[in-house]
Amino acid sequence: MNESKTPDWLIETQNKSWEPEILISGITLTFLFILSNHIYNFYGMLIQDFAVFDVMSKVLYIISVIILTGLKIILVIHLILRGVWTGFVGLSYVFPDGVKKENLPESTKNINYDKPETFVIKIEKICSLLFSFVFSSITFVIGFFIIYIPLIILFIIDLNMSYIEIIALIYSFVFIAGAIIFSILLATKLKNSRLKQKIENSIFNNILYTYFTNIGKTKSYLIFGSYFLIVTSLSFSDFSKFDFENDKSRDISSTVNINNLNRDHYEALRNQKLRIPKATIDQFHVTGHTIELFISYYKEDLYPIKELQKNSTFCKKFNIESDSTRIKLSDLYKIVIDDKPISGLRWYFTENKYTNQKGIITILPVENLTSGDHELKINKNYWSIKKKEMKLIKNWEIIPFEIRQQN
């Protein structure tokens, strides 16, 4: 008796696998396009509302975008090929024998033509491989998320930032050192142990060795490498728009001496379902006498407020007019239009109606500005946890706008 024979139920499942494949591909693809905005907002929320390190969140965001982009591309190709496969299934039903050689020209009668069912089988294998590959690739990157989960929990439970930095350094060292030591032990003292066998037969290794032994190790590396290289290059535009660095100044980019407008700076132009990284105004073309300015809330801004309340000399040094015992979030910001400071503004704490993002708003008077181009700059007082000092970030945000005279 051949124990390695494939069970009948599995053969039946494999033969009918195209049905759940198409269903899963269609549902997953729809879900992925909906999920893109939520991924952006989720990692932005971790930075703004929980003070998670922006570098950590951006790494996780990039990995998530690569996975999503790869899933979208392969699932689209999979659905297209399934359509082609359906066409060949229909062709093989109508013309099961394929090409009739007796009706061919003499010059082509010596060519061996495959039957439609041959293409059905070939495309079936490609579709099944694509479907398995796309979900197999997720297992190769899921480890990154598992590594970061303990650190993210520390931010969510509101542990002191200084402690988190120390724990993060210790955690990284222990994890790397532990991985190295464990690998050495598996290769020497534990090489014949049950633990070694279980690890070698894990889902990750099983998938990897299935590709290695059937396709070849070099080809497998080339396929996975090319896949991630292509997907990463197609995801660059998504990487660049994720900019939640609270401690960095901003520059206005230009092309051939023409300034590039950032659509995210204007409520009338931006995707309102996405979180605001720093600040926005109503629109680029201003026709009224006022501008509504929204500035995003960052939890880490509570640290400079605490330091300003402790040390009144900071208030004088950074030109903060408020009483040091009543420092407000708005006191961290200095609003400048065309290098002229704007004072006496009234601020209100609010939430964005589309994303529930927290922030502060104010109304800027612009009735005295002349028609033409102007520039709104936001300077910010920031407390550096690493250096234990307050610093002024000039041009924390820059928003160009244009005044148009009303007729």
C-alpha angles and dihedrals in degrees: 000000000000107000092186093062112125111250116250092237091056092049089051090049091049091050091053096037092107091072098061089035093062092042094048092044093052095046093043093048092052090047092049094056089050091046097057095080092044091053090053092047094045096056091040088053091051089057099041104035101030102027093235111172107274091222091055093048092046092052090051091045092052091049090048092049092049090052093047094047092048092049092049094050097046095042091051090050089045092054092047092050090047087056090052089046090053089052092054091046088056091045092051089051094051096038107021093168093053119203117025104219094197089066095049126099114263092249092063102036093094092061118099108228121200119235118246090251089063090060089045090058094044094050090043090058092047092049093048091047092049091048093050093041096055094053092038090057090059090064089057093061102030089090090070091062093047091053094054099042096085091051094048090051089058090059093045093053087052099242116176111277093230090056092047091055091052093045091048092054092047091044092051092048094047092046095050094041091045092050091051094047092045091050091051091049092050090051094048124016098016098040093111098034129114089246090059091050093049092049092047090050094047120127091255095052092040092057092043095050091045088061093040096051097042103036101021131258096259094046091047092053090047092050094048092041093050091045095054092041093054094043092048093050090050091050098054094099090057091048094055096052092058099088114151099144104143096186099052132092122230133235128197109240120219139192118208090343091308115119116235113228116223105222090205089071093067126063091208092057107031131086098262092201090069126080118256111245097205121335144339140190129205099264144330096248107060115197100164134065098258142047124209111222122198120194119191121240118240118191091214088065087076088073097064089046090055091048092048090051091051096047120038091188088071089061091056093043093052096037095246108163099194124102106268090235092058105044112163131201090248090059089072092066132074114196117208129180115192090344091305114119116232114216137174094049122159114224131200131194112232147156127237109250093219102045103015087236114164121235147130126259135197138173116243117206112226103163091112095053119104123238115275139049123346137171129226114203128187119202117193138201109225132185113221108214092193096050095032092226142110118245136179114235106207117208092013083164132007122195120180118206139172128229114218122193114239115237 
